[in-house]
Amino acid sequence: MNLLDGKKCADSLIAGIAKQVARHVDAGLRKPHMTVILVGNHAPSESYVKSKITTCALSGFDSNLIRLPETVSEKELLALIAEINEDNSTDGVIVQLPLPKQINAQRVINAISPEKDIDGFHPTNFGRMALGQKAFRPATAYGICKLLQFYQVPVAGKHCVVIGRSNIVGKPISIMLSNDFDIGNATVTLTHIETPRELLLDETRRADIVIVAVGIPGFVTPDMVKEGVTLIDVGINRLENGKLVGDVAFDAVAPKCEWITPVPGGVGRMTVAALMINTLAAYQNNFELA
């Protein structure tokens, strides 16, 4: 069993980004700049935003965090996004999800300029990604691809099963791994929580790579996978005792795996690293350096 260490991979990617930024700054250009909008006081969101801001500094980026009250209206948030879209000093913008119930998240995502949509959720970027065109790719899915690439895990021609069909992870990673990208050309089966148990087991037991993102602690058990499987655990669940665990029963399943991600320390760090990659790309496009 080998660990797919997201921290090690992310640190390597961030160091490479910082070197590129330093060269641009030495050439007289400004630093890349990320704007993060946080609505309300959602504790997990606070943690995610802190990680993004900290990683911006490590990457050599400038960043700013705009805090809005829980009671902010959708109209006010959309007006702020419109201002940021027109601000040439900001290369990428993130609106941290989830949003309060009075705000339609999809309308907010659609309002972000595709050129600044470093989360990769705008329909324009998602559509281009699906077609194999140049686009900002959804960060968590992109981070998984970068992790597999870093550890040289074979993907082309392999059977990959994705458990979970969210727009954030399941749908994009199934498309990206089946597309003809640098990491791709796999045969992908997309399953989800409503897939009948017998069918799910039939697929996962044959899979070379299993990616799970369902938000259920210990969902993947040893009987679901074959020997030598590569297992990517996207889940982050906090138990009543405060312990963070993934969607995989790690201690029981790990001995069957050739590669497995830990939780924490796996995919989460890669999501933030992918955001930095997208921000640098947005910056380089802005300066016609790409």
Salt bridges, closest charged atoms under 4 A:
ASP11 OD2 - LYS7 NZ 2.90
ASP11 OD1 - ARG269 NH2 3.49
GLU46 OE2 - ARG67 NH1 2.83
GLU74 OE2 - ARG107 NE 2.69
ASP91 OD2 - ARG30 NH1 2.90
GLU203 OE1 - HIS159 NE2 3.47
GLU203 OE1 - ARG206 NH2 2.94
ASP208 OD1 - LYS226 NZ 2.84
ASP223 OD2 - ARG197 NH2 3.74
ASP223 OD2 - ARG205 NH2 3.91
